Amino acid sequence: MGWHYILHLRCILLPEYVDFMKARRLSYFSEDHSDEGKQTEQERDYNLLEKRFQDLVDIWRTLDIDSFYEYSVKDTMFSCEISHKVNTYHGDLRKAYETFLKDVMVPMTSEILKCEIESDDYGDARYVYSDAQLRNVMFSLQDVVKYVEHTYNEDRSEILESRVVYKRSIPRRLFLDLDRAYRRF
């Protein structure tokens, strides 16, 4: 039977990529439409694409993970689920998913809202990625903390608790990064 790695993704597409994704161009160009000796309609369509779209298709083709189980584009919101058997994939499937996320999806999006890779194996591994993590943006507590207030015991020899005040409100997309920053201590 084998186990699967399942990628769950929900993001906001940049406007210039909405039509491309609505037309399911990644899937279309990864399918084999060859007709020996003739230039196929697929090849002609590929050659008509702008270079930025060709680059995305080229990366997608090399990954060989064309297994969209769910696929939805509504306005600028894109969501998908990709599932592939680990034991039938040639290479590191999780790394292929990460390449897809970083090299294909990040350039097409303004924000990654949800991203996780899960395994349906007995260990039930789960890898959760934040928008900042996929974009290689460092999250720093120093950049968001305005000040910290401590509550002391009566003789001020111990801190009982602390209250953190941020410079500005923390948006939901940074919650995971914020939680991870506090766990480092």
ABEGO torsion letter per residue (X at the ends): XEBBBBBBBBBBBBAAAAAAAAAGAAAAAABBABBBGBBBAAAAAAAABBAAAAAAAAAAAAAGABBBABBBBBEABBBBBBBBBAAABBEBAAAAAAAAAAAAAAAABABBABBBBBBABAAGBBBBBBAAAAAGBBBBAAAABABBBBBBBAAGABBABBBBBBABBBBAAAAAAAAAAAAAX
